[in-house]
Amino acid sequence: MTSGLEDALAEASSPSWTQRVRAGRDLASFADVPEAAEALVRLLLDVEDTAVTRETAEALARVGTVAAVRLIALAVAEGDDNQADWLQTGMHDALVGPDGVPEVAAACAKLARDQEDAVRRAAADISAWTDGTTR
């Protein structure tokens, strides 16, 4: 593991919400690494601070890979309505404007065939969130 990944994994468990936000941003590009994926889902479902949820969702949406969007889908499936609102807000932050991330819609289409039913359902929700946000 690279030291950047190790540092971000350590920050993901920090009592400081600002360090957890930074960890979410730093780990997003490692969404396909199992240790990072596990930490990212925990950050997406952070019970102490909604900023961690929102910023991690935004970072993963900006990455836009199937692995990254799948983690958001897992969090949508596991989270409560309040967490889902913040996940949606974070994704919206990444998707609006000229720098929107069209890859998210393509990732959702692939996740519609995921082996886990909860991921398929959550990907459909995320796909609905992306409607009208890209140009």
GIDA-V304622 format. One line per field, one symbol per residue. ss: DSSP state (h for helix, s for strand, l for the rest). Layout:
ss = ???
This chain:
ss = llhhhhhhhhhlllllhhhhhhhhhhhhhhlllhhhhhhhhhhhlllllhhhhhhhhhhhhhhllhhhhhhhhhhhhhllhhhhhhhhhhhhhhhlllllllhhhhhhhhhlllllhhhhhhhhhhhhhhlllll
